[in-house]
Amino acid sequence: MMAAREKPHDHHGDGDHVHDDERHKVTRFSASVDPTLLDEFDANIEKIGYNRSTAIVAAMRNFIVDRVWESEGGEVVGAITMIYDHHKSGVTGELTDIQHDYYHEITASTHVHIDHDNCLEIVAFRGETRRIKALSERLSTCRGVKQSKITTLKI
């Protein structure tokens, strides 16, 4: 679906659109959307207190981050969340060793005891996509890691 850009209103009569604060310049556009999809979208954004513009901007940013992640380019920030069985021989040491291999990218780590057998590890990172993918793959494939999930955001 392509959206046609509308030319912003010319406040100065010189053909250029200028706001009082240049950092808040916006472009208006329209899009053709299935009415059922729009109703569902509106119902969901209302639940979280978003308006359409805010929700569309958030969705656009997420879309861009996903493409950057897929193309292995650019810098990202985010977190890798893992649940693992701390009774598995060597898992704690291996996870720590891997994190030390990526100390330039890892900005923080939090360890939570979930129950007698399971731990939750949250690893915050900032770095080039290629390195973060490698970090995530190494952590998630450690013996004893039951589940892992990566969340990335573009800076």
C-alpha positions, 0 to 999 in steps of 0.5 A: 500500500503506497501513501501519497504525501501531502505537501505541508501548509506553507506558513511563510509563503515561500514554498517551504514548510517551517514549524516554530520548532524544526525538530517537530516537523511532520509530514501528513499522508493518507493510506487505504486500509481495510475497514475491519483492520482499521477498527481492530487497530483503533480498538487496540490503540485505544486500550493503551491510550495511543492515538492513530498517529502515535501508533503508526509512528511506533509501528513504522519504527518497529518495521524499520528495526526489523528490516535493519535486523534482517539486513545485518546493518546498523547499530541496535540496542535491546535485550536478550531474555533467557530462561535456563536450568541452572542445574545443567552442568556448566551452563552458568559458566558458559553463559558468563564466558560468552558475555565476557566475550561480548563485553563491549556490546553488553551494557548490563545483565540481570539474574533472577531466580525463578524457582528451585531449578530455573533462572531468568537472565536479561542481557542488555546490549548496544552494538552492530547487528552482526555482533548482536546476532552472534551473541544471541545465537551463542547464548540461545544455543547453550545447553540448559537454555530452555528459551530465549528471546531478543528484542531490538530497537534502532537508535 
